[in-house]
């Protein structure tokens, strides 16, 4: 938690509420940056965007319930969790929603809880998790949550690999393979920018690029409409290219906007 001074760290909801109360009373724009920790420059780009626009930046690290020790009364936690779960909007059903059932339900629940605890004016999310950002935008609109949602560009390594906390799992060989995700996306984008309108051709080419790099466990290669995430056949409006693929044991996602 920072107002361009020394960051203040709070670790309990009671402390958080007190701090938020004080910050709100002080006035000024408050920005929220939700994370799961293991911070890298992608996360920090959200913090920088927030600090440009807001007087106060609140960054959260949500501690996963599986990290509770055996003596910490976890037994009762899942019941509370189930009661709390928020049904995500329809846009959560395709792509990630299909391959990770329940994922966006968990995301929507935690994000809504954070939004209640931290009544910021604006929250910052990364385009890296493009569908997540849309899910949050829909949720906020559907449930009348008074929070602006900003999407910040993907921060990449020098060779194009999107920064991710999961990249640290990659072996050296896998790390080299992983660059095929962004290369495949950029190749797809180049095709479209050169005039290709057949989404099938683009998808095939992107898949081939992945296979050539030895990535054969591909969850999806999608050419979709930017707002609805519906797969398109003819590319006639702004599109988003999305990939989810397994490199070794690690599942990576990446995407790229076109037009
Ligand atoms: P996570 O800790 O993975 O849940 O990510 C927290 C936030 O950081 C999410 O809004 C992500 O989309 C964003 N983020 C993660 N990686 C990147 C990246 N490479 N560039 C921009 N934003 C990112």
Boltz pocket constraint, residues with backbone or C-beta under 6 A from the ligand:
constraints:
  - pocket:
      binder: B
      contacts: [[A, 34], [A, 35], [A, 36], [A, 37], [A, 41], [A, 42], [A, 43], [A, 45], [A, 46], [A, 124], [A, 125], [A, 126], [A, 127], [A, 128], [A, 129], [A, 152], [A, 153], [A, 154], [A, 155], [A, 156], [A, 162], [A, 163], [A, 164], [A, 165]]
      max_distance: 6.0
